[in-house]
Amino acid sequence: MGRAGGISTEQIANLAHYRTDFNFSELERLVLEYADSMTRTPVEVSDALCARLREKFSEAELVELTSAIAWENYRARFDHAFGMEAESFSEGAVCALPVRVGSQS
C-alpha cells in the first residue's frame, strides 16, 4: 500500500527519523507528527499541532485524516490483542518500528 501510494523505499527505511530525514516534505512531517500524537497512550494532540494542521487541511480533510489514523490504531491494537502477526504478503517488505521516547536511534 505504501509504495503503491508513492512512498519511497528511503521513506519507509527512515520512517523512525521522519522529523529530520530529508526524504520527507514539511507536510509529510506534519502528518506523521499527528499520527505519532494520536498513537500515544494517552493520546496527546497539542493545540499548537491542531493549529498547524488547520493551516494545511480543510475541516473535511482533517476529519478524513484523523479517521484514517484512528482506524489504523484500532486495527493494530486489535491485531496485537489477539496475537495476530504479519502474513508475509510482500517479499522484501519493510516493517518500520517506531522509536520509543527516550531511546537513542
Buried (B, 14 or more C-beta within 10 A) or exposed (E): EBEEEEBEEEBBEBBBEBEEBEBBEEEBBBBBBBBBBBBEEEEEBEEEBEEBBEEEBEEEEBEEBBEEBBEEBEEEEEEEEEEEEEEEEEEEEEEBEEBEEEEEE
